[in-house]
């Protein structure tokens, strides 16, 4: 190792003393809420023609909180559909193509459900429909994050969000959601099925990158 003696070097006729850098260890790369490495120096991306559709505003807000940085870095916009009953017609109107891909995230994607039946009718190769098995995206947040042991079981025929709020003593679904969303910080606060579904959609709509 080089000994850094006082006055041991001459630079342009001046006697100087070299010192060791004091900056410490290099900073670790920033990790986004989704667990990916943040691209802090990328240029702003123009929105692509490809899209990701979700059923409602709560789905969109949750995806923005966890995957927003990733989606902005690849120029993908997430749009709420306001329901999925007309999915087949809406997909046809979108006119998917190789450069205009569409990913669709649905709730309650279990065999035999309305969502599953309608999803199977979408056969365009440039469209991927996937989702999670929960009745609502609220349930995809781990119960511990909400401060409960498990999400309540709501009887058939009872509106699910209202039933959950009644069971948990919450006054209004909107206020409850805002509090729940504020508690979500990273992908580890979500169920694996939602994480996998969203990651698949992002990969699908950015094929060719």
PyMOL commands that set and color helices and strands:
alter all, ss='L'
color gray80, all
select helices_A, chain A and resi 57-74+87-94+114-120+137-140+143-146+160-168+173-183+187-189+192-205
alter helices_A, ss='H'
color red, helices_A
select strands_A, chain A and resi 9-11+14-16+51-54+77-80+102-106+127-131
alter strands_A, ss='S'
color yellow, strands_A
deselect
rebuild
show_as cartoon
